[in-house]
Each structure stands twice: as structure tokens, then as C-alpha cells.
Amino acid sequence: NIALDLQNQGKTEKAMKVFQHAVALDPSHADILTAFGEFLEWHVKDIVKADHLYHVALEHSPEHGRALENRQRTGPIVEEIDQ
């Protein structure tokens, strides 16, 4: 995955563009949505957008393991932020 390689090289802006492009090409691909969510959560520190992407991934693939695990972690945090 090019975006993950860029992320690992510390090229955050380029990775962001690649992830955005990948989601635009296939907005229902649970693996892409989850990986982009993880990128946003850990590298951009945007837990709200990350949680949204995990949610969307689960809408398309309800048993996606990583998305489920991530959503269980981020969901309560985002709910607390929204209060």
C-alpha cells in the first residue's frame, strides 16, 4: 500500500493525499476506510474523522475485525466529545 509506505516514511501530507484518492476511487472498501481511519487517528490526531471512517467501513463490512476493534475504542471517546 503506497499510502502506508509514505506514512511509514513520515510523509504525512503525501500519505493523506493517497488515502483520499483511494477512498474517492472506492468509498466502500472497508480495508481502505479502516487504514485511512488509523492514519487519521494516529498520525493526524483526528479521532472524530477516524471514528467516522470506522463507522462507514462497518456499514459496508459489518464484521471487519480491525474496524470493529477501532470503533470500540474510538466510539466512546467521540460520544464523550459530542456531549
C-alpha positions as MATLAB code, in Angstrom:
seq = 'NIALDLQNQGKTEKAMKVFQHAVALDPSHADILTAFGEFLEWHVKDIVKADHLYHVALEHSPEHGRALENRQRTGPIVEEIDQ';
ca = [
       0.000    0.000    0.000;
       1.566    3.242   -1.154;
      -0.144    5.358    1.498;
       1.145    3.141    4.299;
       4.664    3.251    2.852;
       4.520    7.049    2.729;
       3.138    7.127    6.254;
       5.996    4.945    7.480;
       8.472    7.292    5.793;
       6.979   10.225    7.676;
       5.483   11.753    4.535;
       2.166   12.576    6.159;
       0.843   15.031    3.580;
       1.557   12.715    0.667;
       0.035    9.781    2.535;
      -3.076   11.872    3.209;
      -3.490   12.608   -0.499;
      -3.058    8.961   -1.444;
      -5.600    7.853    1.167;
      -8.077   10.497   -0.002;
      -7.628    9.375   -3.585;
      -8.070    5.713   -2.646;
     -11.295    6.464   -0.778;
     -12.552    8.530   -3.711;
     -11.913    5.594   -6.045;
     -13.561    3.019   -3.777;
     -15.586    4.646   -0.985;
     -16.979    1.336    0.239;
     -13.705   -0.583    0.618;
     -13.547   -1.427    4.320;
      -9.784   -2.035    4.360;
      -9.065    1.365    2.810;
     -11.516    3.139    5.105;
     -10.031    1.450    8.154;
      -6.433    2.145    7.173;
      -7.282    5.783    6.477;
      -9.045    5.985    9.835;
      -5.995    4.588   11.591;
      -3.813    7.088    9.763;
      -6.057    9.968   10.834;
      -6.264    8.701   14.387;
      -2.575    8.070   14.983;
      -0.776   10.498   12.684;
      -3.160   13.416   12.270;
      -4.754   13.038   15.721;
      -8.269   13.410   14.296;
     -10.194   10.827   16.261;
     -13.593   12.145   15.172;
     -12.909   11.647   11.457;
     -11.215    8.334   12.191;
     -14.252    7.115   14.098;
     -16.473    8.153   11.204;
     -14.365    6.144    8.760;
     -14.507    3.081   11.017;
     -18.281    3.501   11.169;
     -18.541    3.707    7.376;
     -16.269    0.675    6.995;
     -18.579   -1.279    9.286;
     -21.626   -0.203    7.293;
     -20.077   -1.880    4.256;
     -18.449   -4.784    6.071;
     -20.116   -5.321    9.476;
     -17.667   -7.988   10.602;
     -14.458   -6.205    9.634;
     -12.204   -7.057   12.584;
      -9.911   -4.025   12.662;
     -12.763   -1.595   12.056;
     -14.743   -3.211   14.879;
     -11.809   -3.066   17.253;
     -11.019    0.532   16.360;
     -14.658    1.620   16.591;
     -14.976    0.047   20.035;
     -12.029    2.155   21.142;
     -12.940    5.447   19.451;
     -16.729    5.367   19.694;
     -16.955    6.114   23.422;
     -14.335    8.862   23.151;
     -16.215   10.575   20.333;
     -19.518   10.232   22.188;
     -17.944   11.954   25.173;
     -16.577   14.733   22.946;
     -20.054   15.251   21.480;
     -21.671   15.756   24.887;
];
